[in-house]
Amino acid sequence: MFIINCPYCGARDQTEFSCHGEAHIARPEETEKLTDEQWGDYIFFRQNPKGLHYERWVHSHGCRRWFNALRNTVTDEIFATYKVGEARPVLPEQNAGEAPS
């Protein structure tokens, strides 16, 4: 187990949280004009990188609020948590133009 820092109520045990996949996914505009293949791509296909990844989390057994996290999928280390709508954090070793997926 590890500790996750909820941006709303502070550090809590990971068992209070649920991960819901990739963060920063934009819903397509004019969904009625999408083909079945395009809609399927939006619904089902996500990045699944080995390493740094932006994810959506919910504090399901706490404040019940959604937030984003930058997590290493190999080590489970969480580098940052931040509220939905806030800018993605950039790690010092990243160049300004680069961001993990």
SVG drawing of the C-alpha trace seen along z (x, -y; Angstrom):
<svg xmlns="http://www.w3.org/2000/svg" viewBox="-26 -25 42 27">
<polyline fill="none" stroke="black" stroke-width="0.4" points="0.0,0.0 1.0,-3.6 -0.2,-7.1 -2.0,-9.3 -2.2,-13.1 -5.8,-14.1 -5.6,-17.8 -8.8,-18.5 -8.3,-16.7 -4.6,-15.7 -2.7,-12.4 -4.7,-9.2 -4.2,-5.5 -4.5,-4.3 -7.4,-2.0 -9.6,-5.1 -9.1,-5.9 -10.0,-4.4 -8.2,-5.0 -10.3,-5.6 -7.8,-5.6 -6.2,-8.2 -6.6,-11.9 -7.0,-14.8 -9.3,-13.0 -11.3,-15.5 -14.8,-14.4 -15.3,-14.7 -17.5,-17.6 -20.5,-16.8 -20.6,-13.1 -23.6,-12.5 -21.3,-13.0 -18.7,-10.4 -18.6,-7.0 -18.9,-3.9 -15.2,-3.3 -14.4,-6.9 -16.8,-6.6 -15.3,-3.2 -11.8,-4.6 -12.9,-7.4 -14.7,-5.0 -12.3,-2.1 -8.7,-3.1 -6.4,-4.7 -2.7,-4.9 -1.3,-2.4 2.4,-3.4 5.1,-1.8 6.3,-4.7 4.9,-8.2 1.2,-8.6 -1.5,-11.2 -4.5,-9.5 -8.0,-10.4 -8.6,-9.3 -11.6,-9.7 -11.4,-9.8 -14.2,-7.3 -14.0,-6.6 -13.4,-10.2 -14.4,-13.5 -15.6,-11.8 -14.0,-14.4 -12.2,-13.7 -8.6,-14.8 -5.7,-13.9 -2.4,-12.3 1.0,-11.9 2.0,-8.3 4.8,-5.9 2.9,-2.8 6.0,-0.7 6.9,-1.7 3.4,-3.1 5.2,-6.3 2.9,-9.3 4.8,-12.4 1.9,-14.9 -1.8,-15.2 -3.8,-18.1 -7.4,-19.3 -9.2,-18.7 -8.8,-21.9 -5.4,-22.7 -2.3,-22.6 -0.5,-19.4 2.6,-19.3 6.0,-19.2 8.8,-17.3 12.2,-19.0 13.9,-16.5 11.3,-17.2 11.9,-19.8 9.2,-22.5 7.9,-21.2 7.7,-17.6 5.1,-16.0 4.5,-12.3 1.5,-10.7"/>
</svg>
